[in-house]
Amino acid sequence: MRIAIMTLRLHKNYGGILQNYALNKVIRDMGHNVETINIVWNTRLTPLKKCFIWTKRLIKNLIRMKWSPLDFEGQILKQDQITTQYTKAFKIKYIPLTSKIYYLPNGDFSDLNENYDAIIVGSDQVWRPKYANGIKHYFLDFITNSNIKRIAYSISFGTNINEYTRYQQLQCSNLIKKFNAISVREESGIQLIQKIFKYKKNVTQTLDPTLLLEKEEYLNLIGNYENNDKIFYYILDYTEDKQKAINQIEQKLSIPSFTLTPEGVDNNSTLIIPPVEEWLKAIISSRFIVTDSFHGCVFSILFNKPFFVYGNNFRGKARFDSLLKTFGLENRFIVSSSQLKNRQILDEQINWDTINQTIERQKQISKNFLFTALA
């Protein structure tokens, strides 16, 4: 079967890239041909549009008396060629991609009707309007070929509240009824689908794709490594209190911490993003993990690394709630460094045997969903 995966634009987020790599690998191992729809940010402006946008930006600069580049698109493209060189290399090497589709504000996906037998939407926060620009595309509004299967795998809303406008809700309610199979990543996603879209059919809760691969798959990516007996912190949205929490854990465990270019996850950063393999190696080789990232949490669990997740409401707290509940790890979640004071949790042992058994059990459910949906 010829299959296309539609996920959020693959850019420089490690978790976003690895969830797509994993889903791609799982489907290929099932014997299918698979590609990821190569969505890129549209930096191409017509002369008329460029004149309008540049004039608008010039007026704003004069009013604010603060200069920002007129050719913002060109600046971003030039910057990205440098900052994302390693993440781009990973995608080229490991993730088969379609031709580029220039997405923002609108993209032409019509050619996909001729090339594929099924299109899978997922994983990540693909049904969260504030993350998925042009949300109706992620409900496959462009499919006109009735023979193409429409599947949503482990999709996420990121939150347990309705962020859809009434118009989006109406649009997507009609489109979701055309799906052949739907699974969600968070338990709250089932209730949201029923509430927002009045969807009556069965919805399955499945694992994030990264948890479907064996540990050896990731070890093969990073090659040889040595344990470093350090704390690795991966923070997407830095705050002083998060740094305070890291310092407290350093003192408690009497070991140093490190990270990989902390500014590198900022969209405005000019730092080169380290390779995906280096990020994986940092998690796998470290003794303890501190993160506010969903996939930082996922890989800590997969590789049985003691960890703390510092709550990140902006990026979607419901994701953490559901993940940690699945594995009985709710006590690894904090929202303030003050929660670490006078607590013995750093001394508590995690029952990794039980957690690994849960992973295997949930993995079977998730793979069965894909097998059945693609049959």
BALOBA-1460 file (C-alpha; in Angstrom, 3 decimals):
// residues 375
<rec num="1" residu="m" x="0.000" y="0.000" z="0.000"/>
<rec num="2" residu="r" x="1.213" y="3.539" z="-0.781"/>
<rec num="3" residu="i" x="0.836" y="5.699" z="2.329"/>
<rec num="4" residu="a" x="1.454" y="9.370" z="3.095"/>
<rec num="5" residu="i" x="1.863" y="10.763" z="6.601"/>
<rec num="6" residu="m" x="0.648" y="14.274" z="7.328"/>
<rec num="7" residu="t" x="2.095" y="15.848" z="10.447"/>
<rec num="8" residu="l" x="3.145" y="19.311" z="11.588"/>
<rec num="9" residu="r" x="5.907" y="20.939" z="9.582"/>
<rec num="10" residu="l" x="9.155" y="19.128" z="10.304"/>
<rec num="11" residu="h" x="11.502" y="21.874" z="11.399"/>
<rec num="12" residu="k" x="13.905" y="21.686" z="14.323"/>
<rec num="13" residu="n" x="11.903" y="20.200" z="17.159"/>
<rec num="14" residu="y" x="13.482" y="16.889" z="18.154"/>
<rec num="15" residu="g" x="10.238" y="15.349" z="19.340"/>
<rec num="16" residu="g" x="8.358" y="16.321" z="16.199"/>
<rec num="17" residu="i" x="11.046" y="14.819" z="13.980"/>
<rec num="18" residu="l" x="11.408" y="11.609" z="15.977"/>
<rec num="19" residu="q" x="7.676" y="10.895" z="16.235"/>
<rec num="20" residu="n" x="7.510" y="11.109" z="12.451"/>
<rec num="21" residu="y" x="10.626" y="8.969" z="12.036"/>
<rec num="22" residu="a" x="9.108" y="6.332" z="14.318"/>
<rec num="23" residu="l" x="5.686" y="6.215" z="12.641"/>
<rec num="24" residu="n" x="7.373" y="6.046" z="9.251"/>
<rec num="25" residu="k" x="9.555" y="3.153" z="10.417"/>
<rec num="26" residu="v" x="6.668" y="1.200" z="11.952"/>
<rec num="27" residu="i" x="4.578" y="1.456" z="8.792"/>
<rec num="28" residu="r" x="7.501" y="0.493" z="6.551"/>
<rec num="29" residu="d" x="8.153" y="-2.524" z="8.769"/>
<rec num="30" residu="m" x="4.556" y="-3.556" z="8.098"/>
<rec num="31" residu="g" x="5.481" y="-3.812" z="4.420"/>
<rec num="32" residu="h" x="4.044" y="-0.553" z="3.083"/>
<rec num="33" residu="n" x="5.624" y="2.214" z="1.011"/>
<rec num="34" residu="v" x="5.427" y="5.439" z="2.981"/>
<rec num="35" residu="e" x="6.375" y="9.098" z="2.609"/>
<rec num="36" residu="t" x="5.859" y="12.137" z="4.797"/>
<rec num="37" residu="i" x="4.164" y="15.148" z="3.237"/>
<rec num="38" residu="n" x="6.940" y="17.722" z="3.038"/>
<rec num="39" residu="i" x="5.303" y="20.901" z="4.330"/>
<rec num="40" residu="v" x="7.597" y="23.933" z="4.246"/>
<rec num="41" residu="w" x="7.033" y="27.522" z="5.272"/>
<rec num="42" residu="n" x="6.134" y="29.704" z="2.308"/>
<rec num="43" residu="t" x="8.849" y="32.327" z="1.829"/>
<rec num="44" residu="r" x="7.891" y="32.911" z="-1.805"/>
<rec num="45" residu="l" x="6.185" y="36.267" z="-2.329"/>
<rec num="46" residu="t" x="4.814" y="37.621" z="-5.587"/>
<rec num="47" residu="p" x="6.155" y="41.093" z="-6.535"/>
<rec num="48" residu="l" x="2.786" y="42.694" z="-5.702"/>
<rec num="49" residu="k" x="2.506" y="40.935" z="-2.348"/>
<rec num="50" residu="k" x="6.131" y="41.726" z="-1.515"/>
<rec num="51" residu="c" x="5.526" y="45.440" z="-2.232"/>
<rec num="52" residu="f" x="2.463" y="45.470" z="0.016"/>
<rec num="53" residu="i" x="4.072" y="43.556" z="2.897"/>
<rec num="54" residu="w" x="7.342" y="45.491" z="2.821"/>
<rec num="55" residu="t" x="5.508" y="48.832" z="2.773"/>
<rec num="56" residu="k" x="3.386" y="47.727" z="5.740"/>
<rec num="57" residu="r" x="6.494" y="46.696" z="7.685"/>
<rec num="58" residu="l" x="8.254" y="49.960" z="6.856"/>
<rec num="59" residu="i" x="5.315" y="51.971" z="8.205"/>
<rec num="60" residu="k" x="5.310" y="49.876" z="11.401"/>
<rec num="61" residu="n" x="9.043" y="50.474" z="11.819"/>
<rec num="62" residu="l" x="8.584" y="54.241" z="11.463"/>
<rec num="63" residu="i" x="5.691" y="54.293" z="13.928"/>
<rec num="64" residu="r" x="7.452" y="52.165" z="16.538"/>
<rec num="65" residu="m" x="10.854" y="53.765" z="15.896"/>
<rec num="66" residu="k" x="12.269" y="50.272" z="16.132"/>
<rec num="67" residu="w" x="13.788" y="48.574" z="13.103"/>
<rec num="68" residu="s" x="12.937" y="45.060" z="11.994"/>
<rec num="69" residu="p" x="13.913" y="43.577" z="8.614"/>
<rec num="70" residu="l" x="11.587" y="44.175" z="5.676"/>
<rec num="71" residu="d" x="12.633" y="40.920" z="4.041"/>
<rec num="72" residu="f" x="11.630" y="38.837" z="7.056"/>
<rec num="73" residu="e" x="10.972" y="35.736" z="4.913"/>
<rec num="74" residu="g" x="14.399" y="35.914" z="3.313"/>
<rec num="75" residu="q" x="16.081" y="36.431" z="6.683"/>
<rec num="76" residu="i" x="14.335" y="33.395" z="8.163"/>
<rec num="77" residu="l" x="15.183" y="31.213" z="5.171"/>
<rec num="78" residu="k" x="18.842" y="32.241" z="5.277"/>
<rec num="79" residu="q" x="18.984" y="31.696" z="9.039"/>
<rec num="80" residu="d" x="17.278" y="28.308" z="8.851"/>
<rec num="81" residu="q" x="19.780" y="27.024" z="6.307"/>
<rec num="82" residu="i" x="22.413" y="27.425" z="9.015"/>
<rec num="83" residu="t" x="20.555" y="26.611" z="12.236"/>
<rec num="84" residu="t" x="18.755" y="23.494" z="10.947"/>
<rec num="85" residu="q" x="21.548" y="21.916" z="8.923"/>
<rec num="86" residu="y" x="21.800" y="18.854" z="11.200"/>
<rec num="87" residu="t" x="18.084" y="18.276" z="11.688"/>
<rec num="88" residu="k" x="17.628" y="18.652" z="7.932"/>
<rec num="89" residu="a" x="20.355" y="16.057" z="7.341"/>
<rec num="90" residu="f" x="18.557" y="13.614" z="9.659"/>
<rec num="91" residu="k" x="15.301" y="14.032" z="7.739"/>
<rec num="92" residu="i" x="17.000" y="13.556" z="4.380"/>
<rec num="93" residu="k" x="18.755" y="10.411" z="5.596"/>
<rec num="94" residu="y" x="15.935" y="8.701" z="7.484"/>
<rec num="95" residu="i" x="12.544" y="10.110" z="6.451"/>
<rec num="96" residu="p" x="11.269" y="9.687" z="2.866"/>
<rec num="97" residu="l" x="9.569" y="12.958" z="1.879"/>
<rec num="98" residu="t" x="7.198" y="14.069" z="-0.858"/>
<rec num="99" residu="s" x="7.908" y="17.106" z="-3.025"/>
<rec num="100" residu="k" x="7.708" y="20.396" z="-1.144"/>
<rec num="101" residu="i" x="4.272" y="21.818" z="-0.455"/>
<rec num="102" residu="y" x="4.357" y="25.504" z="0.401"/>
<rec num="103" residu="y" x="1.826" y="25.624" z="3.153"/>
<rec num="104" residu="l" x="1.371" y="29.069" z="4.600"/>
<rec num="105" residu="p" x="-1.167" y="30.539" z="4.276"/>
<rec num="106" residu="n" x="-2.573" y="27.881" z="1.919"/>
<rec num="107" residu="g" x="-1.106" y="24.851" z="0.231"/>
<rec num="108" residu="d" x="-2.019" y="22.802" z="-2.806"/>
<rec num="109" residu="f" x="-2.328" y="19.183" z="-1.707"/>
<rec num="110" residu="s" x="-4.391" y="18.062" z="-4.701"/>
<rec num="111" residu="d" x="-1.640" y="15.897" z="-6.245"/>
<rec num="112" residu="l" x="-1.834" y="13.594" z="-3.245"/>
<rec num="113" residu="n" x="-5.123" y="12.246" z="-4.574"/>
<rec num="114" residu="e" x="-3.292" y="10.425" z="-7.357"/>
<rec num="115" residu="n" x="-0.320" y="8.983" z="-5.504"/>
<rec num="116" residu="y" x="-1.550" y="7.252" z="-2.344"/>
<rec num="117" residu="d" x="-3.914" y="4.571" z="-1.094"/>
<rec num="118" residu="a" x="-4.083" y="5.973" z="2.432"/>
<rec num="119" residu="i" x="-3.167" y="9.174" z="4.257"/>
<rec num="120" residu="i" x="-2.402" y="9.069" z="7.962"/>
<rec num="121" residu="v" x="-2.698" y="12.248" z="10.017"/>
<rec num="122" residu="g" x="-0.499" y="12.234" z="13.097"/>
<rec num="123" residu="s" x="0.997" y="12.192" z="15.518"/>
<rec num="124" residu="d" x="1.686" y="15.339" z="17.568"/>
<rec num="125" residu="q" x="-0.705" y="18.272" z="18.087"/>
<rec num="126" residu="v" x="-2.093" y="18.117" z="14.558"/>
<rec num="127" residu="w" x="-5.681" y="18.814" z="15.648"/>
<rec num="128" residu="r" x="-4.787" y="21.833" z="17.754"/>
<rec num="129" residu="p" x="-5.780" y="24.949" z="15.740"/>
<rec num="130" residu="k" x="-3.127" y="27.238" z="17.236"/>
<rec num="131" residu="y" x="-0.408" y="24.788" z="16.138"/>
<rec num="132" residu="a" x="-1.894" y="23.513" z="12.871"/>
<rec num="133" residu="n" x="-2.253" y="26.517" z="10.593"/>
<rec num="134" residu="g" x="-5.058" y="25.758" z="8.164"/>
<rec num="135" residu="i" x="-6.616" y="23.206" z="10.496"/>
<rec num="136" residu="k" x="-9.034" y="21.840" z="7.880"/>
<rec num="137" residu="h" x="-6.075" y="20.471" z="5.894"/>
<rec num="138" residu="y" x="-5.259" y="18.249" z="8.879"/>
<rec num="139" residu="f" x="-8.751" y="16.832" z="8.557"/>
<rec num="140" residu="l" x="-7.842" y="15.999" z="4.935"/>
<rec num="141" residu="d" x="-10.212" y="18.424" z="3.247"/>
<rec num="142" residu="f" x="-8.176" y="18.124" z="0.039"/>
<rec num="143" residu="i" x="-9.007" y="14.446" z="-0.586"/>
<rec num="144" residu="t" x="-11.398" y="14.030" z="-3.500"/>
<rec num="145" residu="n" x="-10.522" y="10.405" z="-4.267"/>
<rec num="146" residu="s" x="-13.019" y="8.271" z="-2.347"/>
<rec num="147" residu="n" x="-10.703" y="5.241" z="-2.566"/>
<rec num="148" residu="i" x="-8.108" y="6.840" z="-0.285"/>
<rec num="149" residu="k" x="-8.311" y="5.691" z="3.333"/>
<rec num="150" residu="r" x="-8.320" y="8.477" z="5.910"/>
<rec num="151" residu="i" x="-6.680" y="7.537" z="9.195"/>
<rec num="152" residu="a" x="-5.800" y="9.588" z="12.274"/>
<rec num="153" residu="y" x="-3.085" y="7.985" z="14.377"/>
<rec num="154" residu="s" x="-2.419" y="9.129" z="17.939"/>
<rec num="155" residu="i" x="-3.437" y="12.691" z="17.193"/>
<rec num="156" residu="s" x="-3.336" y="15.288" z="19.954"/>
<rec num="157" residu="f" x="-5.267" y="18.415" z="20.868"/>
<rec num="158" residu="g" x="-2.561" y="19.242" z="23.417"/>
<rec num="159" residu="t" x="-5.185" y="20.465" z="25.845"/>
<rec num="160" residu="n" x="-8.454" y="19.301" z="27.375"/>
<rec num="161" residu="i" x="-10.406" y="22.427" z="26.389"/>
<rec num="162" residu="n" x="-12.029" y="23.362" z="23.083"/>
<rec num="163" residu="e" x="-9.815" y="25.821" z="21.180"/>
<rec num="164" residu="y" x="-11.852" y="25.688" z="17.947"/>
<rec num="165" residu="t" x="-13.835" y="28.636" z="16.630"/>
<rec num="166" residu="r" x="-17.430" y="27.908" z="15.685"/>
<rec num="167" residu="y" x="-16.516" y="28.033" z="12.002"/>
<rec num="168" residu="q" x="-13.601" y="25.616" z="12.451"/>
<rec num="169" residu="q" x="-15.835" y="23.359" z="14.484"/>
<rec num="170" residu="l" x="-18.425" y="23.253" z="11.695"/>
<rec num="171" residu="q" x="-15.810" y="22.648" z="8.993"/>
<rec num="172" residu="c" x="-14.030" y="19.866" z="10.831"/>
<rec num="173" residu="s" x="-17.215" y="18.193" z="12.084"/>
<rec num="174" residu="n" x="-18.130" y="17.444" z="8.489"/>
<rec num="175" residu="l" x="-14.628" y="16.260" z="7.577"/>
<rec num="176" residu="i" x="-14.060" y="13.977" z="10.576"/>
<rec num="177" residu="k" x="-17.053" y="11.860" z="9.605"/>
<rec num="178" residu="k" x="-15.152" y="10.760" z="6.488"/>
<rec num="179" residu="f" x="-12.311" y="9.143" z="8.463"/>
<rec num="180" residu="n" x="-12.008" y="5.364" z="8.364"/>
<rec num="181" residu="a" x="-10.257" y="5.078" z="11.735"/>
<rec num="182" residu="i" x="-9.227" y="7.483" z="14.508"/>
<rec num="183" residu="s" x="-6.922" y="7.103" z="17.480"/>
<rec num="184" residu="v" x="-5.786" y="9.762" z="19.940"/>
<rec num="185" residu="r" x="-2.731" y="10.155" z="22.129"/>
<rec num="186" residu="e" x="-4.435" y="11.577" z="25.216"/>
<rec num="187" residu="e" x="-7.422" y="10.202" z="27.062"/>
<rec num="188" residu="s" x="-9.008" y="13.673" z="27.028"/>
<rec num="189" residu="g" x="-8.861" y="13.618" z="23.232"/>
<rec num="190" residu="i" x="-11.678" y="11.075" z="23.119"/>
<rec num="191" residu="q" x="-13.995" y="13.389" z="25.060"/>
<rec num="192" residu="l" x="-12.982" y="16.384" z="22.914"/>
<rec num="193" residu="i" x="-13.798" y="14.571" z="19.676"/>
<rec num="194" residu="q" x="-17.192" y="13.626" z="21.018"/>
<rec num="195" residu="k" x="-17.867" y="17.102" z="22.426"/>
<rec num="196" residu="i" x="-16.538" y="19.309" z="19.629"/>
<rec num="197" residu="f" x="-17.540" y="17.277" z="16.589"/>
<rec num="198" residu="k" x="-20.441" y="15.199" z="17.953"/>
<rec num="199" residu="y" x="-18.533" y="12.153" z="16.734"/>
<rec num="200" residu="k" x="-20.271" y="8.897" z="17.636"/>
<rec num="201" residu="k" x="-17.906" y="6.232" z="16.278"/>
<rec num="202" residu="n" x="-15.204" y="4.414" z="18.228"/>
<rec num="203" residu="v" x="-11.976" y="6.262" z="19.064"/>
<rec num="204" residu="t" x="-8.944" y="4.352" z="20.374"/>
<rec num="205" residu="q" x="-6.241" y="5.675" z="22.683"/>
<rec num="206" residu="t" x="-2.783" y="4.772" z="21.351"/>
<rec num="207" residu="l" x="0.851" y="5.442" z="22.171"/>
<rec num="208" residu="d" x="2.969" y="8.192" z="20.717"/>
<rec num="209" residu="p" x="4.827" y="6.619" z="17.747"/>
<rec num="210" residu="t" x="8.216" y="7.004" z="19.450"/>
<rec num="211" residu="l" x="7.156" y="4.368" z="21.986"/>
<rec num="212" residu="l" x="6.367" y="1.817" z="19.257"/>
<rec num="213" residu="l" x="10.008" y="1.243" z="18.351"/>
<rec num="214" residu="e" x="12.373" y="-0.984" z="20.282"/>
<rec num="215" residu="k" x="15.164" y="0.721" z="22.220"/>
<rec num="216" residu="e" x="17.680" y="-0.848" z="19.839"/>
<rec num="217" residu="e" x="16.290" y="1.254" z="16.979"/>
<rec num="218" residu="y" x="17.422" y="4.422" z="18.748"/>
<rec num="219" residu="l" x="20.682" y="2.894" z="19.957"/>
<rec num="220" residu="n" x="21.509" y="2.118" z="16.339"/>
<rec num="221" residu="l" x="21.066" y="5.795" z="15.518"/>
<rec num="222" residu="i" x="23.521" y="7.056" z="18.124"/>
<rec num="223" residu="g" x="26.192" y="4.350" z="17.935"/>
<rec num="224" residu="n" x="28.679" y="3.909" z="20.766"/>
<rec num="225" residu="y" x="28.274" y="6.016" z="23.888"/>
<rec num="226" residu="e" x="29.433" y="6.224" z="27.499"/>
<rec num="227" residu="n" x="27.337" y="7.019" z="30.558"/>
<rec num="228" residu="n" x="28.197" y="10.490" z="31.850"/>
<rec num="229" residu="d" x="26.665" y="10.425" z="35.359"/>
<rec num="230" residu="k" x="25.153" y="13.876" z="34.867"/>
<rec num="231" residu="i" x="21.759" y="15.567" z="34.826"/>
<rec num="232" residu="f" x="20.576" y="16.399" z="31.317"/>
<rec num="233" residu="y" x="18.051" y="19.208" z="31.163"/>
<rec num="234" residu="y" x="16.025" y="19.908" z="28.056"/>
<rec num="235" residu="i" x="13.960" y="23.060" z="28.531"/>
<rec num="236" residu="l" x="11.894" y="24.509" z="25.693"/>
<rec num="237" residu="d" x="10.651" y="27.575" z="27.583"/>
<rec num="238" residu="y" x="13.287" y="28.773" z="30.030"/>
<rec num="239" residu="t" x="12.342" y="30.486" z="33.312"/>
<rec num="240" residu="e" x="14.326" y="31.352" z="36.411"/>
<rec num="241" residu="d" x="12.229" y="28.948" z="38.481"/>
<rec num="242" residu="k" x="13.019" y="26.064" z="36.140"/>
<rec num="243" residu="q" x="16.698" y="26.851" z="36.575"/>
<rec num="244" residu="k" x="16.148" y="26.906" z="40.327"/>
<rec num="245" residu="a" x="14.612" y="23.432" z="40.154"/>
<rec num="246" residu="i" x="17.623" y="22.168" z="38.181"/>
<rec num="247" residu="n" x="19.977" y="23.647" z="40.786"/>
<rec num="248" residu="q" x="18.071" y="21.957" z="43.617"/>
<rec num="249" residu="i" x="18.300" y="18.575" z="41.907"/>
<rec num="250" residu="e" x="22.027" y="19.125" z="41.302"/>
<rec num="251" residu="q" x="22.534" y="19.721" z="45.017"/>
<rec num="252" residu="k" x="20.415" y="16.759" z="46.046"/>
<rec num="253" residu="l" x="22.128" y="14.292" z="43.693"/>
<rec num="254" residu="s" x="25.596" y="15.900" z="43.975"/>
<rec num="255" residu="i" x="26.161" y="15.709" z="40.229"/>
<rec num="256" residu="p" x="26.432" y="18.473" z="37.585"/>
<rec num="257" residu="s" x="23.919" y="19.279" z="34.877"/>
<rec num="258" residu="f" x="24.303" y="20.079" z="31.188"/>
<rec num="259" residu="t" x="22.181" y="20.844" z="28.145"/>
<rec num="260" residu="l" x="22.527" y="21.276" z="24.388"/>
<rec num="261" residu="t" x="22.578" y="24.955" z="23.335"/>
<rec num="262" residu="p" x="19.579" y="26.095" z="25.404"/>
<rec num="263" residu="e" x="18.832" y="28.982" z="23.044"/>
<rec num="264" residu="g" x="18.717" y="26.575" z="20.132"/>
<rec num="265" residu="v" x="15.072" y="25.659" z="20.581"/>
<rec num="266" residu="d" x="14.028" y="29.301" z="20.320"/>
<rec num="267" residu="n" x="12.684" y="30.124" z="16.858"/>
<rec num="268" residu="n" x="14.653" y="33.373" z="16.873"/>
<rec num="269" residu="s" x="17.925" y="31.737" z="17.812"/>
<rec num="270" residu="t" x="20.885" y="31.875" z="15.446"/>
<rec num="271" residu="l" x="22.559" y="28.908" z="17.121"/>
<rec num="272" residu="i" x="23.012" y="25.712" z="15.150"/>
<rec num="273" residu="i" x="20.693" y="23.005" z="16.455"/>
<rec num="274" residu="p" x="22.760" y="19.965" z="17.483"/>
<rec num="275" residu="p" x="22.059" y="16.696" z="15.645"/>
<rec num="276" residu="v" x="19.040" y="14.600" z="16.601"/>
<rec num="277" residu="e" x="21.437" y="11.784" z="17.432"/>
<rec num="278" residu="e" x="23.237" y="14.005" z="19.973"/>
<rec num="279" residu="w" x="19.966" y="14.827" z="21.693"/>
<rec num="280" residu="l" x="19.101" y="11.135" z="21.937"/>
<rec num="281" residu="k" x="22.572" y="10.347" z="23.234"/>
<rec num="282" residu="a" x="22.261" y="13.030" z="25.926"/>
<rec num="283" residu="i" x="19.109" y="11.381" z="27.279"/>
<rec num="284" residu="i" x="20.342" y="7.809" z="26.980"/>
<rec num="285" residu="s" x="23.741" y="8.452" z="28.573"/>
<rec num="286" residu="s" x="22.618" y="10.676" z="31.459"/>
<rec num="287" residu="r" x="21.712" y="9.638" z="34.972"/>
<rec num="288" residu="f" x="18.754" y="11.990" z="35.468"/>
<rec num="289" residu="i" x="16.534" y="14.106" z="33.193"/>
<rec num="290" residu="v" x="14.772" y="17.424" z="33.825"/>
<rec num="291" residu="t" x="12.508" y="18.649" z="31.040"/>
<rec num="292" residu="d" x="9.407" y="20.622" z="30.120"/>
<rec num="293" residu="s" x="9.160" y="18.767" z="26.818"/>
<rec num="294" residu="f" x="6.617" y="16.042" z="26.094"/>
<rec num="295" residu="h" x="9.049" y="13.960" z="24.095"/>
<rec num="296" residu="g" x="11.812" y="14.631" z="26.595"/>
<rec num="297" residu="c" x="9.474" y="12.929" z="29.051"/>
<rec num="298" residu="v" x="8.644" y="10.097" z="26.603"/>
<rec num="299" residu="f" x="12.269" y="9.174" z="25.988"/>
<rec num="300" residu="s" x="13.071" y="9.353" z="29.704"/>
<rec num="301" residu="i" x="10.383" y="6.730" z="30.260"/>
<rec num="302" residu="l" x="11.409" y="4.596" z="27.292"/>
<rec num="303" residu="f" x="15.036" y="4.456" z="28.453"/>
<rec num="304" residu="n" x="14.136" y="4.114" z="32.128"/>
<rec num="305" residu="k" x="15.767" y="7.365" z="33.232"/>
<rec num="306" residu="p" x="14.626" y="8.979" z="36.491"/>
<rec num="307" residu="f" x="13.172" y="12.372" z="35.601"/>
<rec num="308" residu="f" x="11.094" y="15.375" z="36.497"/>
<rec num="309" residu="v" x="8.723" y="17.157" z="34.146"/>
<rec num="310" residu="y" x="8.225" y="20.826" z="34.811"/>
<rec num="311" residu="g" x="4.689" y="21.732" z="33.684"/>
<rec num="312" residu="n" x="4.408" y="23.622" z="30.427"/>
<rec num="313" residu="n" x="0.822" y="24.879" z="30.124"/>
<rec num="314" residu="f" x="1.453" y="26.875" z="26.955"/>
<rec num="315" residu="r" x="2.513" y="23.788" z="25.010"/>
<rec num="316" residu="g" x="-0.272" y="21.594" z="26.382"/>
<rec num="317" residu="k" x="-0.519" y="20.198" z="29.916"/>
<rec num="318" residu="a" x="-3.078" y="17.520" z="28.987"/>
<rec num="319" residu="r" x="-0.356" y="15.660" z="27.107"/>
<rec num="320" residu="f" x="1.695" y="15.219" z="30.277"/>
<rec num="321" residu="d" x="-1.316" y="14.345" z="32.431"/>
<rec num="322" residu="s" x="-2.329" y="11.496" z="30.138"/>
<rec num="323" residu="l" x="1.184" y="10.163" z="29.553"/>
<rec num="324" residu="l" x="2.137" y="10.123" z="33.229"/>
<rec num="325" residu="k" x="-1.200" y="8.632" z="34.251"/>
<rec num="326" residu="t" x="-0.704" y="5.769" z="31.791"/>
<rec num="327" residu="f" x="2.500" y="4.792" z="33.575"/>
<rec num="328" residu="g" x="1.539" y="5.755" z="37.119"/>
<rec num="329" residu="l" x="4.154" y="8.510" z="37.224"/>
<rec num="330" residu="e" x="2.011" y="11.491" z="38.167"/>
<rec num="331" residu="n" x="4.377" y="12.306" z="41.041"/>
<rec num="332" residu="r" x="7.153" y="13.142" z="38.539"/>
<rec num="333" residu="f" x="5.247" y="16.290" z="37.482"/>
<rec num="334" residu="i" x="5.940" y="19.676" z="39.095"/>
<rec num="335" residu="v" x="4.881" y="23.247" z="38.358"/>
<rec num="336" residu="s" x="7.236" y="25.001" z="40.789"/>
<rec num="337" residu="s" x="10.693" y="24.490" z="42.246"/>
<rec num="338" residu="s" x="9.120" y="24.865" z="45.690"/>
<rec num="339" residu="q" x="7.599" y="21.399" z="45.226"/>
<rec num="340" residu="l" x="11.073" y="19.905" z="45.491"/>
<rec num="341" residu="k" x="11.683" y="21.275" z="48.987"/>
<rec num="342" residu="n" x="11.626" y="18.717" z="51.783"/>
<rec num="343" residu="r" x="10.460" y="16.018" z="49.420"/>
<rec num="344" residu="q" x="11.833" y="12.524" z="49.350"/>
<rec num="345" residu="i" x="10.757" y="11.901" z="45.771"/>
<rec num="346" residu="l" x="14.318" y="12.153" z="44.475"/>
<rec num="347" residu="d" x="15.094" y="9.121" z="46.609"/>
<rec num="348" residu="e" x="12.062" y="7.172" z="45.439"/>
<rec num="349" residu="q" x="12.694" y="4.292" z="43.056"/>
<rec num="350" residu="i" x="10.619" y="3.966" z="39.908"/>
<rec num="351" residu="n" x="9.356" y="0.452" z="39.199"/>
<rec num="352" residu="w" x="10.674" y="0.216" z="35.664"/>
<rec num="353" residu="d" x="9.665" y="-3.435" z="35.263"/>
<rec num="354" residu="t" x="6.006" y="-2.513" z="35.656"/>
<rec num="355" residu="i" x="6.390" y="0.477" z="33.329"/>
<rec num="356" residu="n" x="8.124" y="-1.604" z="30.655"/>
<rec num="357" residu="q" x="5.296" y="-4.146" z="30.836"/>
<rec num="358" residu="t" x="2.789" y="-1.324" z="30.339"/>
<rec num="359" residu="i" x="4.720" y="-0.080" z="27.307"/>
<rec num="360" residu="e" x="4.628" y="-3.549" z="25.727"/>
<rec num="361" residu="r" x="0.920" y="-3.941" z="26.423"/>
<rec num="362" residu="q" x="0.027" y="-0.530" z="25.030"/>
<rec num="363" residu="k" x="2.370" y="-1.042" z="22.083"/>
<rec num="364" residu="q" x="0.402" y="-4.103" z="21.038"/>
<rec num="365" residu="i" x="-2.882" y="-2.161" z="21.191"/>
<rec num="366" residu="s" x="-1.372" y="0.649" z="19.113"/>
<rec num="367" residu="k" x="0.111" y="-1.617" z="16.442"/>
<rec num="368" residu="n" x="-3.135" y="-3.582" z="16.208"/>
<rec num="369" residu="f" x="-4.937" y="-0.313" z="15.519"/>
<rec num="370" residu="l" x="-2.587" y="0.440" z="12.622"/>
<rec num="371" residu="f" x="-2.792" y="-3.113" z="11.239"/>
<rec num="372" residu="t" x="-6.586" y="-3.021" z="11.259"/>
<rec num="373" residu="a" x="-6.849" y="0.513" z="9.867"/>
<rec num="374" residu="l" x="-4.521" y="-0.307" z="6.963"/>
<rec num="375" residu="a" x="-5.987" y="-3.727" z="6.189"/>
